[in-house]
């Protein structure tokens, strides 16, 4: 049986640290807390829970602190956990079983973001008080002599993984994360801190294209789109300049950011070319397929010839099915949200609608809703599939609760349903509401512009 050493980096975490340390009781053989300069009771709290406290002079480098934490760990496994996280119910039992078998070199643990600081762990895990979907992160690692983290932020163990054959598995020991709560992130200035760390690092190391792609992502999240485009393109250009040597890097990260930015800029074919190149270097990954599917969907909408449209839709469906087939597989590079379930299923449902296959589309949208019940685009897509299948009564009933969102898509679908029933007065009412809503926001799904044209033609005819 392997031993488990929990390693934490801490600074002024007296509010959340007790919950984290309490969750490690009975499973961690040893707890190493690296304090980077706390001025509150963090050190005292750590020692009261039996943790070994080590002091580290902060140098704007998370990997340096991680590596310092494991210096005294000679074997067994390391659990990487932060003070704003805790092991969820049942996690200790799962970890104990994995340590007993001692066959895993790298365990990917699901991280669940709480939507509030007082959300009970159980409610976060069942999704009722969770923000977004859980993501798999490399958190359980065998302590080998060459284990090292890389990157000043968003630290990774990519080099360690490449230098030997490692056994990677999904370990269903959930982590509950409170650090993503918006108020806490704002209070601590995490987003600005991340950008500043990356900018300082790149000033000293301009050739670090992976960190540059992370900066592009941070800029995009901050709404600084032009700056994000510049940094993403530069990171991708640096990667292309490496040629075959780029295969030794985390290609998926810069490829994902670059292709996403190209997609947002409607440069669909350029994005597809970048994704194909990334696939040659790094192999298949759901991020690449999801973005390819989204680009092909948009190219189908722009195609003038019916044959070209069919070809793009078929290619999109193939790419999106690859995403869904990857669900549950262990993957190291960070996934786009919903890349192997709700996002891919929603895009596939839309592609099937455009291909005139409403029954298949209903199944895909239902698959999306089974993992993300509040996903508005999937709910609207399911209604649209009902309309195209002439299941109009249930379509109208499903539309009614969505009208409160004042979404042009919902008003449009209501108009489409009553148009098929020949209800002219309702058609005029819903079309008017669609027009008013469109003056405020665009359609959530761009393909509905085509359906809106059909409705306007129907209004002229009545």
HUHUKA-V309271 format. One record per backbone hydrogen bond with DSSP energy under -0.5 kcal/mol. NH is the residue of the N-H (numbers start at 1). CO is the residue of the C=O. If there is no record, write none. Layout:
# HUHUKA-V309271
NH&CO  NH&CO
This chain:
# HUHUKA-V309271
2&99  5&77  6&4  6&30  7&79  8&32  10&34  17&13  20&16  21&17  22&18  23&19  24&20  24&21  25&22  27&24  28&24  29&4  29&27  30&4  32&6  33&31  33&52  34&8  34&32  35&33  35&54  36&10  45&41  46&42  47&43  48&44  49&45  49&46  50&47  51&46  52&31  53&51  54&33  54&52  56&35  58&56  62&152  63&151  65&61  66&62  67&63  68&64  69&65  70&66  71&68  73&70  74&72  77&3  78&141  79&5  80&78  80&139  81&7  81&79  83&9  85&82  86&176  88&174  91&88  94&90  95&91  96&92  97&93  98&94  99&95  100&96  101&97  102&98  103&98  105&167  106&167  107&140  108&106  108&169  109&107  109&137  110&171  111&135  112&110  112&175  113&111  114&112  114&177  115&129  119&116  124&120  125&121  126&122  127&124  128&123  129&123  130&127  131&113  132&130  135&111  137&109  139&107  139&137  140&107  141&78  141&139  142&105  143&76  144&142  147&144  150&156  156&150  161&157  162&158  163&159  164&161  166&164  168&166  169&106  171&108  171&169  172&170  173&171  174&172  175&110  176&86  177&112  177&175  178&84  178&176  179&84  181&178  185&181  186&182  187&183  188&184  189&185  189&186  190&185  193&189  194&190  195&191  196&192  197&193  198&194  199&195  200&196  201&197  202&198  203&199  204&200  205&201  208&205  209&207  212&208  213&209  214&210  215&211  216&212  217&213  218&214  219&215  220&216  221&217  222&218  223&220  224&219  225&223  228&224  229&225  230&226  231&227  232&228  233&229  234&230  235&231  236&232  237&233  238&234  239&235  240&236  241&237  242&238  242&239  243&239  243&240  245&242  246&243  247&244  248&245  249&246  251&249  253&250  254&250  255&251  256&252  257&253  258&254  259&255  260&256  261&257  262&258  263&259  264&260  265&261  266&263  267&262  268&266  271&267  272&268  273&269  274&270  275&271  276&272  277&273  278&274  279&275  280&276  281&277  282&278  283&279  288&285  289&285  290&286  291&287  292&288  293&289  294&290  295&291  296&292  297&293  298&294  299&295  300&296  301&297  302&298  303&299  309&305  310&306  311&307  312&308  313&309  314&310  315&311  316&312  317&313  318&314  319&315  320&316  321&317  322&318  323&319  324&320  325&321  326&322  326&323  327&324  329&326  339&336  341&338  343&338  344&338  345&341  346&342  347&343  348&344  349&345  350&346  351&347  352&348  353&349  354&350  355&351  356&353  357&352  361&357  362&358  363&359  364&360  365&361  366&362  367&363  368&364  369&365  370&366  371&367  371&368  372&368  375&372  376&374  379&375  380&376  381&377  382&378  383&379  384&380  385&381  386&382  387&383  388&384  389&385  390&387  391&386  392&390  395&391  396&392  397&393  398&394  399&395  400&396  401&397  402&399  403&399  403&400  405&402  406&403  407&402  411&407  412&408  413&409  414&410  415&411  416&412  417&413  418&414  419&415  420&416  421&417  422&418  422&419  423&418  424&422  427&423  428&424  429&425  430&426  431&427  432&428  433&429  434&430  435&431  436&432  437&433  438&434  439&435  440&437  441&437  446&444  448&445  449&446  450&447  451&447  452&448  453&449  454&450  455&451  456&452  457&453  458&454  459&455  460&456  461&457  462&458
